């Protein structure tokens, strides 16, 4: 979904999970990321103030997961997925790295099982990518852990971005 608000083109995405690297959904996920890059690249000249944000289901680096060894054979961390995210950024988008809400990690997702949230055993898979004109206006960005607590319907916490 995309909308232009106050001159900023905002695209909200949900990137397919991929299930496992062997599943046909994984190939679909990679193709989906390629199509997203092509769409945003084609749109940037007409919308130089752009943001692409949402649940990407990809952790860009090992630092974006609580234990890289746990995810070594899983989706979300494969070289192909990370290459697709890098290709999206390479068209002129900046990864808006939020400050953590608690502890050292700006994780945005924690599994509901085994108290993962309270142990901060999460992943940073929800991202905000901003074009330079928007990135230059960012006063702050943070993970709203409060939105994840309690009886909420999601195992994700939103990234909040404050623009000047």
Secondary structure by P-SEA (a helix, b strand, c coil): ccccccccbbbbbbcccccccccaaaaaaaaaaaaaaaaaaaacccccbbbbbcccccccccccccccccccccccccaaaaaaaaaaaaaccccccccccccccccccccccccccccccccccbbbbbcaaaaaaccbbbbccccccccccccbbbbbbbcc
